[in-house]
Amino acid sequence: MTGKSTDNDDITSKLSISVNEQTVAILPDQKNILESLEYAGVETHSHCRDGFCGVCRVTLCHGEIYYPNGEPLAYVGDNEILPCCCVAKTSIVIEID
């Protein structure tokens, strides 16, 4: 054993979100990108946490995400994501309108 951890919490704790000239850490206990943004005080709009309404839609400029519960039901255009129900695979850069 080399002492290197492969625990997903260790990986997640090193991820970040760049938005509005601010960098937000993604903490291991946060379930989705929206929770990370809210915890950091970044103003976001949302009505649900299940990907149905699409109000929280933002533009993904760089990085990779995934939807752990499957693709959202709300419309998502090219380069758009729903932070209420997605998780970052890598550090990401987003734009909030």
Beta strands, then each sheet from edge to edge (+ up, - down):
strand 1: 16-19
strand 2: 22-25
strand 3: 58-62
strand 4: 65-66
strand 5: 80-81
strand 6: 87-88
strand 7: 92-95
sheet 1: 2+ 1- 7- 3+ 5-
sheet 2: 4+ 6-
end
